[in-house]
């Protein structure tokens, strides 16, 4: 078995893992970033919507390499089609728009290109990256470090590091190695499906459709995809319906108040997967180990959005690890010390995410469906309001 040493080993090269790797490597730490996939960003289980602020906050250039479409606001619909429109081109037309000197509110990105771009930034900052590399397990060592077993293609490797970072997605295997409770209740896992379609007009808004009739336990959406394409999708909670996501999506396309708009649409691609609408993990650290991104359930429990929260959480983790691994201080990577990462994350963004989770729980504890629908519509409209305290979550 070959041996390798580094300061930080990151398992998973999605937005969280790659961003943490970039910041840590740029600060002079030795970083190894591995991913079991051979193609980053695949399979796509994400709409790709992200705010401009989220990218700027972590120093990601606004590059046409991964940007598909600019976004200028939101339209939130109730079950019957009544809408709350929040279009920043109208609210703040001197700042937001398509003209010279104006800017968008956010973007829809191509996840394959976006993830590849983030890994490139990490590599150019000094991180070493290995694809087709699977994590097999880890153990702590007497010298305070840990040893991680990997399979790179058909080679078995042993990597010694100070901190292992699990950025390996929902129900993290890395977290399970440390005994962390990474499983998720079926009642909080949305089954999501979206079609990439042609011949559906969009107008630079993220359109969100609430109501049990269309998406029990979740919501439906219509997002611009760029180049004249659109995403039509929804997420449902399986315990709240007798049908799967495909049945509900077909019904939404054929019967909803958008049916005339969808009449000539042609499906070009199908994407889907599970999205957590759950609370963050209560414990996101162990001896020599922390979790970030989806692995720590850094996913907005109201919207299911995970790119912004992954990027923000990765920056918090990087700042903590860079400070903790700085020369001249006692090197202690015990759970008691790494708890400082979770404390910093809670202060920066996590406490707001817990508040959102409690709001979501209140909505779906309403047993009367019309009451629940009205509550969800109001909650989503308030969430996207320009004065919302959660607009950066």
KANORKA-V593438 format. One record per pair of residues at least 24 apart in sequence whose ideal C-beta (glycine too) atoms are under 10 Angstrom apart, sorted by the first residue. I is the first residue (numbers start at 1). GAP is how many residues later the second one is. Records with the same first field share a line. If there is no record, write none. Layout:
I->GAP + GAP
This chain:
1->148 + 149 + 154 + 155 + 156 + 157
2->148 + 150 + 153 + 154 + 155 + 156 + 157
3->144 + 154 + 155 + 156 + 157
4->26 + 28 + 124 + 126 + 144 + 146 + 148 + 153 + 154 + 155 + 156 + 157
5->25 + 27 + 140 + 153 + 154 + 155 + 156 + 157
6->24 + 25 + 26 + 27 + 121 + 122 + 139 + 142 + 153 + 154 + 155 + 156 + 157
7->24 + 25 + 138 + 154 + 155 + 156 + 314 + 315 + 318
8->24 + 25 + 119 + 153 + 154 + 155 + 156 + 157 + 282 + 309 + 310 + 313 + 314 + 317
9->24 + 25 + 126 + 129 + 137 + 138 + 139 + 141 + 150 + 151 + 152 + 153 + 154 + 155 + 156 + 157 + 165 + 279 + 280
10->24 + 25 + 112 + 117 + 119 + 151 + 153 + 154 + 155 + 156 + 157 + 158 + 164 + 280 + 282 + 304 + 307
11->24 + 25 + 122 + 123 + 124 + 127 + 137 + 139 + 153 + 154 + 155 + 156 + 157 + 158 + 161 + 162 + 163 + 166 + 284
12->24 + 25 + 123 + 153 + 154 + 155 + 156 + 157 + 160 + 161 + 162 + 279 + 280 + 281 + 282 + 283
13->24 + 27 + 28 + 102 + 103 + 105 + 106 + 109 + 114 + 116 + 117 + 118 + 120 + 154 + 155
14->26 + 27 + 32 + 97 + 100 + 101 + 104 + 105 + 153 + 154 + 155 + 278 + 279 + 280 + 281 + 292 + 293 + 296 + 300
15->26 + 31 + 35 + 39 + 43 + 45 + 94 + 96 + 99 + 100 + 103 + 152 + 277 + 278 + 279 + 291 + 292 + 293 + 294 + 295 + 296 + 298 + 299
16->102 + 149 + 150 + 151 + 152 + 153 + 275 + 276 + 277 + 278 + 279 + 280 + 282 + 290 + 291 + 293 + 294 + 295 + 296 + 297 + 298 + 299 + 301
17->98 + 101 + 102 + 105 + 110 + 112 + 148 + 149 + 150 + 151 + 152 + 275 + 276 + 278 + 293 + 297 + 300
18->42 + 96 + 97 + 98 + 99 + 100 + 101 + 102 + 103 + 104 + 105 + 107 + 109 + 111 + 149 + 275 + 292 + 293 + 296
19->39 + 40 + 41 + 99 + 102 + 103 + 148 + 273 + 274 + 291 + 292 + 293 + 294 + 295 + 296 + 298 + 299
20->38 + 102 + 107 + 145 + 147 + 270 + 272 + 273 + 290 + 291 + 293 + 294 + 295 + 296 + 297 + 298 + 299 + 301 + 302
21->97 + 98 + 100 + 101 + 102 + 104 + 105 + 106 + 107 + 108 + 144 + 146 + 293 + 297
22->36 + 37 + 38 + 96 + 97 + 98 + 99 + 100 + 101 + 102 + 103 + 104 + 105 + 292 + 293 + 296
23->35 + 36 + 98 + 99 + 102 + 104 + 291 + 292 + 294 + 295 + 296 + 298 + 299
24->98 + 101 + 102 + 103 + 139 + 141 + 290 + 293 + 294 + 295 + 297 + 298 + 301
25->96 + 97 + 98 + 99 + 100 + 101 + 102 + 103 + 293
26->33 + 95 + 96 + 98 + 99 + 100 + 101 + 292 + 296
27->98 + 99 + 291 + 292 + 294 + 295 + 296 + 298 + 299
28->98 + 294 + 297 + 298 + 299
29->97 + 98 + 133 + 134 + 289 + 292 + 293 + 296 + 297
30->96 + 97 + 98 + 131 + 132 + 295
31->91 + 94 + 95 + 96 + 97 + 98 + 130 + 134 + 287 + 290
32->95 + 96 + 97 + 98 + 101 + 116 + 118 + 125 + 127 + 129
33->86 + 89 + 90 + 94 + 95 + 96 + 97 + 98 + 100 + 132 + 134
34->94 + 95 + 96 + 97 + 98 + 99 + 100 + 101 + 114 + 116 + 118 + 123 + 125 + 133 + 134
35->80 + 84 + 94 + 95 + 96 + 97 + 98 + 99 + 100 + 132 + 133
36->94 + 95 + 96 + 97 + 98 + 99 + 114 + 115 + 116 + 132 + 137
37->78 + 94 + 95 + 96 + 97
38->93 + 94 + 95 + 115
39->73 + 76 + 77 + 92
40->71 + 72 + 73 + 74 + 75 + 76 + 77 + 78 + 79 + 80 + 89 + 91
41->25 + 68 + 69 + 70 + 71 + 72 + 73 + 74 + 75 + 76 + 77 + 78
42->69 + 70 + 73 + 229
43->68 + 69 + 228 + 229 + 230
44->66 + 67 + 68 + 71 + 150 + 152 + 225 + 226 + 227 + 228 + 229
45->66 + 124 + 125 + 147 + 148 + 149 + 226 + 227 + 228 + 229 + 230 + 249 + 261
46->63 + 65 + 68 + 146 + 148 + 225 + 227 + 229 + 248 + 258 + 259 + 260 + 261
47->61 + 62 + 64 + 145 + 147 + 159 + 174 + 176 + 178 + 184 + 186 + 224 + 228 + 256 + 257 + 258 + 260
48->59 + 60 + 61 + 62 + 63 + 64 + 65 + 66 + 175 + 177 + 178 + 183 + 223 + 259
49->25 + 57 + 58 + 59 + 60 + 157 + 172 + 174 + 175 + 182 + 254 + 256 + 258 + 259
50->56 + 57 + 58 + 59 + 64 + 255 + 256 + 257 + 258 + 260 + 261
51->53 + 54 + 55 + 56 + 254 + 256 + 257 + 260 + 340 + 341
52->44 + 51 + 52 + 53 + 54 + 55
53->52 + 53 + 255 + 259 + 338 + 339
54->52 + 53 + 251 + 253 + 254 + 255 + 256 + 257 + 258 + 338
55->51 + 52 + 54 + 59 + 252 + 253 + 256
57->251 + 254 + 255 + 258 + 335
58->60 + 63 + 250 + 252 + 253 + 254 + 256 + 257 + 260
59->62 + 252 + 256
60->49 + 54 + 57 + 58 + 61 + 251
61->56 + 60
62->41 + 42 + 45
63->46 + 50 + 51 + 54
64->49
65->44 + 45 + 48 + 49 + 51 + 52 + 55
66->41 + 43 + 44 + 45 + 46 + 47 + 48 + 49 + 50 + 51 + 52
67->37 + 39 + 40 + 41 + 42 + 43 + 46 + 47 + 50 + 159
68->39 + 40 + 41 + 42 + 43 + 45 + 46 + 155 + 156 + 157 + 158 + 159 + 161 + 163
69->35 + 37 + 38 + 39 + 40 + 41 + 133 + 135 + 154 + 155 + 156 + 157 + 158 + 159 + 160 + 161 + 162
70->26 + 27 + 28 + 33 + 34 + 35 + 36 + 37 + 38 + 134 + 154 + 156
71->33 + 34 + 35 + 36 + 37 + 131 + 133 + 134 + 135 + 152 + 153
72->24 + 25 + 26 + 30 + 31 + 32 + 33 + 34 + 131 + 132 + 133 + 134 + 152
73->31 + 32 + 33 + 130 + 131 + 132 + 133 + 311 + 313
74->31 + 32 + 131 + 132 + 133 + 134 + 306 + 307 + 309 + 310 + 311
75->128 + 130 + 131 + 132 + 133 + 134 + 147 + 309
76->129 + 130 + 131 + 132 + 133 + 134 + 143 + 300 + 301 + 302 + 303 + 304 + 305 + 306 + 307 + 308 + 309
77->130 + 131 + 132 + 133 + 134 + 137 + 142 + 143 + 145 + 179 + 180 + 181 + 300 + 303 + 304
78->131 + 132 + 133 + 179 + 295 + 296 + 298 + 299 + 300 + 302 + 303
79->130 + 131 + 132 + 133 + 134 + 135 + 136 + 177 + 178 + 290 + 291 + 294 + 295 + 297 + 298
80->131 + 133 + 176 + 177 + 293
81->128 + 130 + 175 + 176 + 177
82->175 + 295
83->122 + 124 + 125 + 126 + 174 + 294 + 298
84->124 + 293 + 294 + 296 + 297 + 298 + 300 + 301
85->120 + 122 + 296
86->119 + 120 + 295 + 298 + 299 + 300 + 302
87->116 + 117 + 118
88->116 + 117 + 298
89->114 + 115 + 116
91->295
92->294
96->108
97->107
98->106
104->100
105->99 + 100 + 101 + 281 + 286
106->100 + 201 + 202
107->117 + 119
108->94 + 98 + 115 + 116 + 117 + 118 + 121 + 122 + 123
109->117 + 198
110->115 + 116
111->160 + 196
114->193
118->193 + 196
130->27 + 29
133->24 + 26
134->34 + 39
135->24 + 29 + 31 + 33 + 38 + 39 + 42
136->37 + 41
137->36 + 37 + 39 + 40
138->26 + 28 + 36 + 39 + 40 + 148 + 149 + 150 + 151
139->38 + 148 + 149
140->24 + 38 + 146 + 147 + 148 + 149 + 193 + 194
141->147
143->188
144->143 + 144 + 186 + 187 + 188 + 189 + 190
145->143 + 186 + 188
146->31 + 32 + 140 + 141 + 142 + 143 + 187
147->141
148->26 + 29 + 140 + 141
149->28
161->127 + 128 + 172
162->126 + 159 + 162 + 163 + 169 + 170 + 171
163->122 + 124 + 125 + 126 + 127 + 154 + 157 + 158 + 161 + 162 + 170 + 175 + 178
164->122 + 123 + 124 + 125 + 126 + 127 + 169
165->124 + 125 + 126 + 127 + 128 + 130 + 149 + 152 + 153 + 156 + 176
166->118 + 119 + 120 + 123 + 124 + 125 + 126 + 127 + 128 + 129 + 130
167->123 + 124 + 125 + 126 + 127 + 128 + 129 + 143 + 146 + 147 + 150
168->123 + 124 + 125 + 126 + 127
169->104 + 105 + 124 + 125 + 126 + 137
170->103 + 104 + 105 + 106 + 108 + 123 + 124 + 125 + 127 + 129 + 136
171->103 + 105 + 123 + 124 + 126
172->109 + 112 + 119 + 120 + 121 + 122 + 123 + 124 + 125
173->122
174->112 + 115 + 116 + 117 + 121
175->106 + 108 + 109 + 110 + 111 + 114 + 115 + 116 + 120 + 121 + 122
177->109 + 112
178->105 + 107 + 108 + 109 + 110 + 111 + 112 + 113 + 157
179->104 + 107
180->101 + 102 + 103 + 104 + 105 + 106 + 109 + 111 + 115 + 116
181->100 + 101 + 102
182->99 + 101 + 102 + 109 + 113 + 114 + 115
184->90 + 92 + 93 + 94 + 95 + 97 + 113
185->52 + 54 + 91 + 93 + 94
186->51 + 52 + 53 + 88
187->30 + 50 + 51 + 52 + 53 + 90 + 91 + 177
188->29 + 49 + 51 + 87 + 88 + 89 + 90 + 91 + 109 + 113 + 169 + 172 + 173 + 176
189->28 + 46 + 48 + 49 + 50 + 85 + 86 + 87 + 88 + 89
190->25 + 27 + 28 + 29 + 44 + 45 + 46 + 47 + 48 + 55 + 83 + 84 + 85 + 86 + 87 + 88 + 114
191->26 + 27 + 43 + 44 + 45 + 46 + 47 + 50 + 53 + 54 + 55 + 57 + 81 + 82 + 83 + 84
192->26 + 29 + 41 + 42 + 43 + 44 + 53 + 57 + 79 + 80 + 81 + 82 + 83 + 112
193->39 + 40 + 41 + 42 + 43 + 51 + 52 + 53 + 54 + 55 + 56 + 57 + 77 + 78 + 79 + 80
194->26 + 27 + 28 + 29 + 31 + 36 + 37 + 38 + 39 + 40 + 41 + 51 + 55 + 75 + 76 + 77 + 78 + 79
195->35 + 36 + 37 + 38 + 51 + 54 + 55 + 58 + 67 + 70 + 71 + 72 + 73 + 74 + 75 + 76 + 77
196->29 + 33 + 34 + 35 + 36 + 37 + 70 + 71 + 72 + 73 + 74 + 75
197->25 + 28 + 32 + 33 + 34 + 35 + 56 + 65 + 67 + 68 + 69 + 70 + 71 + 72
198->27 + 29 + 30 + 31 + 32 + 66 + 67 + 68 + 69 + 70
199->29 + 30 + 31 + 62 + 63 + 64 + 65 + 66 + 67
200->24 + 25 + 28 + 29 + 30 + 31 + 32 + 53 + 58 + 61 + 62 + 63 + 64 + 65 + 66
201->27 + 29 + 60
202->24 + 26 + 27 + 28 + 29 + 59
206->25 + 97 + 99 + 178
207->25 + 51
208->95 + 169 + 172 + 173 + 175 + 176
209->25 + 43 + 47 + 48 + 49 + 168 + 171
210->153 + 162 + 163 + 164 + 165 + 166 + 167 + 168 + 169 + 170 + 171
211->41 + 45 + 158 + 159 + 161 + 162 + 163 + 165 + 166
212->24 + 28 + 29 + 157 + 158 + 160 + 161 + 164
213->35 + 38 + 39 + 42 + 43 + 156 + 160
214->34 + 35 + 37 + 38 + 41 + 42 + 43 + 44 + 159
215->25 + 26 + 30 + 33 + 34 + 36 + 37 + 161
216->24 + 25 + 26 + 27 + 32 + 148 + 153 + 156
217->24 + 60 + 146 + 147 + 155 + 159
218->27 + 30 + 57 + 59 + 85 + 86 + 146 + 158
219->83 + 84 + 85 + 157 + 158 + 161
220->28 + 29 + 31 + 32 + 33 + 36 + 38
221->31 + 82 + 83
222->30 + 36 + 39 + 40
225->43 + 44
229->36 + 37 + 39 + 40
230->31 + 32 + 35
231->38 + 40
232->26 + 29 + 30 + 33 + 35
233->37 + 38 + 39
235->37 + 38 + 39 + 40 + 42 + 68 + 69
237->40 + 127
238->36
240->124 + 129 + 132
245->27
246->24 + 26
275->24 + 25 + 28 + 29 + 30 + 31
276->24 + 25 + 28 + 30
277->24 + 25 + 26 + 27 + 79 + 80 + 83 + 84 + 87
278->26 + 79 + 82 + 83
279->74 + 75 + 77 + 78 + 79 + 81 + 82
280->29 + 33 + 62 + 65 + 66 + 69 + 70 + 71 + 73 + 74 + 77
281->61
282->60 + 72
283->52 + 56 + 59
284->29 + 33 + 54 + 55 + 57 + 58 + 61 + 62 + 66
285->32 + 49 + 50 + 51 + 52 + 53 + 54 + 55 + 56 + 57 + 58 + 60
286->48 + 49 + 52 + 53
287->46 + 47 + 48 + 49 + 50 + 51
288->45 + 46 + 47 + 49 + 50
289->44 + 46 + 49
290->27 + 30 + 31 + 43 + 45 + 48 + 49 + 50 + 51 + 52 + 55
291->26 + 50 + 51
292->24 + 25 + 26 + 49 + 53
293->24
296->45 + 46 + 49 + 54
297->56 + 60
298->47 + 51 + 52 + 55
299->54
300->49 + 52 + 53 + 56 + 57 + 60 + 83 + 90 + 93
301->52 + 53 + 54 + 55 + 56 + 57 + 58 + 59 + 60 + 92
302->51 + 53 + 54 + 55 + 57 + 58 + 61 + 74 + 77 + 78 + 80 + 81 + 82 + 88 + 91
303->53 + 57 + 77 + 80 + 81 + 87 + 90
305->88
308->41 + 84 + 85
309->36 + 40 + 41 + 43 + 44 + 83 + 84
312->33 + 36 + 37 + 38 + 80 + 81
313->28 + 31 + 32 + 35 + 36 + 37 + 40
314->31
315->30 + 33 + 34
316->25 + 26 + 27 + 28 + 29 + 30 + 31 + 32 + 33 + 34
317->24 + 25 + 27 + 28
319->25 + 29
320->24 + 25
349->43 + 44
350->43
351->42
352->37 + 38 + 40 + 41
353->37 + 40
355->34 + 35 + 38
356->27 + 34 + 37
359->24 + 31
